[in-house]
Amino acid sequence: MQVILDAAALGKLIRDERRKKGYTQAEVADAANVGINFVSQVERGKPTAELDRVLRLVAVLGLTIVGGERREWRTISRYIDTVKRSQP
């Protein structure tokens, strides 16, 4: 399993999976009903790509996105709770 922390990491995962399966950008774009330029932008890590279209790429490539709480967020949550408790 790979942890995705930003658009660049997601783009790399999508590009690597596409290449591993031997698909061209055009084939993936056609199957996901998006443009070739969109596939290229996502693979380059464009941070403003439309999420619903990115999810179509993920689905076409047979990838799964799993959500979960990141350890850093738990640390931040504890910090915020501590600050709130210390306020009068």
C-alpha positions as CSV (number, residue, x, y, z in Angstrom):
1,M,0.0,0.0,0.0
2,Q,1.2,3.5,-0.8
3,V,0.4,6.6,1.2
4,I,-0.5,9.6,-1.0
5,L,0.2,12.9,0.5
6,D,-0.1,15.3,-2.5
7,A,-1.2,15.6,-6.1
8,A,2.3,14.7,-7.3
9,A,2.3,11.4,-5.5
10,L,-1.1,10.5,-6.8
11,G,-0.1,11.4,-10.3
12,K,3.0,9.2,-10.0
13,L,0.9,6.3,-8.8
14,I,-1.5,6.7,-11.7
15,R,1.3,7.0,-14.2
16,D,3.2,4.0,-12.8
17,E,0.1,1.8,-12.8
18,R,-0.8,2.8,-16.3
19,R,2.7,2.0,-17.6
20,K,2.8,-1.3,-15.6
21,K,-0.5,-2.4,-17.3
22,G,0.8,-1.3,-20.7
23,Y,-1.8,1.4,-21.4
24,T,-1.3,4.6,-23.3
25,Q,-2.6,7.9,-22.0
26,A,-5.0,7.9,-24.9
27,E,-6.4,4.4,-23.9
28,V,-6.9,5.4,-20.3
29,A,-8.4,8.8,-21.2
30,D,-10.9,7.0,-23.5
31,A,-11.9,4.4,-20.9
32,A,-12.3,7.1,-18.2
33,N,-14.1,9.5,-20.5
34,V,-11.6,12.3,-20.0
35,G,-9.2,14.0,-22.3
36,I,-5.6,13.0,-22.9
37,N,-4.4,16.4,-21.7
38,F,-6.2,15.8,-18.4
39,V,-4.4,12.4,-18.0
40,S,-1.1,14.1,-18.7
41,Q,-1.8,16.9,-16.1
42,V,-2.8,14.4,-13.4
43,E,0.3,12.3,-14.1
44,R,2.4,15.5,-13.7
45,G,0.8,16.2,-10.4
46,K,-1.4,19.2,-11.2
47,P,-3.0,20.0,-7.8
48,T,-6.2,21.6,-9.2
49,A,-7.4,18.6,-11.2
50,E,-11.1,17.8,-10.8
51,L,-11.5,15.1,-8.2
52,D,-14.4,13.3,-9.9
53,R,-12.3,12.9,-13.1
54,V,-9.3,11.8,-11.1
55,L,-11.4,9.1,-9.4
56,R,-12.5,7.9,-12.9
57,L,-8.8,7.4,-13.8
58,V,-8.2,5.6,-10.5
59,A,-11.2,3.3,-11.2
60,V,-10.2,2.5,-14.8
61,L,-6.7,1.5,-13.6
62,G,-8.2,-0.8,-10.9
63,L,-6.7,1.2,-8.0
64,T,-8.4,1.6,-4.6
65,I,-8.4,4.6,-2.4
66,V,-8.7,3.9,1.3
67,G,-9.3,6.7,3.8
68,G,-8.0,6.7,7.3
69,E,-6.8,9.1,10.0
70,R,-3.2,10.1,9.6
71,R,-1.0,10.0,12.7
72,E,-0.1,13.7,12.3
73,W,-3.7,14.7,12.4
74,R,-4.2,12.9,15.7
75,T,-1.2,14.8,17.1
76,I,-2.7,18.1,15.9
77,S,-6.0,17.2,17.4
78,R,-4.4,16.6,20.8
79,Y,-2.6,19.9,20.5
80,I,-5.8,21.8,19.7
81,D,-7.6,20.0,22.6
82,T,-4.7,21.0,24.9
83,V,-4.9,24.6,23.8
84,K,-8.7,24.7,24.2
85,R,-8.4,23.2,27.8
86,S,-5.8,25.8,28.7
87,Q,-8.0,28.8,27.7
88,P,-10.0,30.5,30.4
